[in-house]
Amino acid sequence: MKIFLDTSSLIKLYHEEIGTDLLDQLFEDNLVDEIFLSDIAKVEFASAIWKKVRTKDLTPEEATSIIDSFCDDYDNYTFVGLDSGLISTSRDLVTK
C-alpha cells in the first residue's frame, strides 16, 4: 500500500503520542510499501517539534535528536513538490 502522511501523522512516527500505535501497526504488518510526504513537511515537521519544546513537551536536545532522525530518514520517503495545481487538487480531494 502507498500512503501519504500529513505532518501531524508523520510526527507520530518519531514522537509517541495519541495515534502512534495505529501507525506502528501499519508498519508492523508490512502493509506500507511507499510513503509520500509533501516537500513542505520538512519545514512543518521542524516547526511542530520546536513547538513541543515551547510547550515543554520536549527538551531542546530531544527536539534536535528527533529532527535529525527525520532528516536521516529522508531516503525512506518520496517527497512530492508543491505547485498551485497540486494544492488545488489536494484541497478538492480533502472535501470528498
C-alpha positions in Angstrom: 0.0 0.0 0.0 1.1 3.5 -0.8 0.3 6.2 1.8 0.5 9.9 2.1 1.2 11.2 5.6 0.5 14.8 6.6 2.8 16.3 9.2 0.6 15.5 12.2 0.7 11.8 11.3 4.4 11.9 10.4 5.3 13.2 13.8 3.7 10.2 15.4 6.4 8.1 13.8 9.1 10.0 15.7 7.3 11.1 18.9 5.0 8.9 21.0 1.5 10.5 21.1 -2.1 9.5 20.6 -2.4 7.6 17.3 1.2 6.4 17.3 0.1 2.8 17.9 -2.2 2.9 14.8 0.6 3.9 12.6 3.0 1.5 14.2 0.6 -1.3 13.4 0.6 -0.5 9.7 4.3 -0.8 9.6 4.5 -3.9 11.8 2.0 -5.7 9.4 4.2 -4.7 6.4 1.2 -3.0 4.8 3.1 0.1 3.6 5.3 -0.1 0.5 5.8 3.6 0.0 5.3 6.8 2.0 4.7 10.1 0.3 5.3 13.4 2.0 4.9 16.9 0.8 8.1 18.9 0.5 6.6 21.4 2.9 6.6 18.6 5.6 10.3 19.2 6.1 9.5 22.7 7.4 6.3 21.8 9.1 7.9 18.9 11.0 10.6 21.0 12.4 8.1 23.7 13.3 5.8 21.3 15.1 8.7 19.7 17.0 10.0 23.1 18.2 6.5 24.0 19.3 6.7 20.9 21.6 9.8 22.5 23.1 8.0 25.8 23.7 5.1 23.9 25.4 7.6 21.9 27.5 6.6 18.5 25.9 10.2 18.1 24.7 13.6 19.4 25.7 15.7 21.2 23.1 18.0 18.2 23.0 15.1 15.8 22.3 13.8 18.1 19.6 17.2 18.2 17.9 17.5 14.4 18.0 14.0 13.9 16.6 14.6 16.3 13.8 18.0 14.7 13.0 16.3 11.3 12.9 13.7 12.6 10.4 16.4 14.1 8.2 18.4 10.8 8.3 15.2 9.1 7.1 14.7 11.3 4.0 15.7 8.5 1.7 12.8 6.4 3.1 10.2 8.8 1.8 9.0 10.0 -1.6 8.7 13.8 -1.4 6.1 15.5 -3.5 6.8 19.0 -4.8 4.1 21.6 -4.5 2.6 23.8 -7.1 -0.8 25.6 -7.3 -2.4 22.8 -9.3 -1.4 20.2 -6.8 -2.7 22.3 -3.9 -6.0 22.8 -5.7 -6.4 19.1 -6.4 -5.5 18.2 -2.9 -8.0 20.6 -1.4 -10.7 19.1 -3.6 -9.7 15.6 -2.5 -9.9 16.5 1.1 -13.5 17.6 0.7 -14.6 14.2 -0.7 
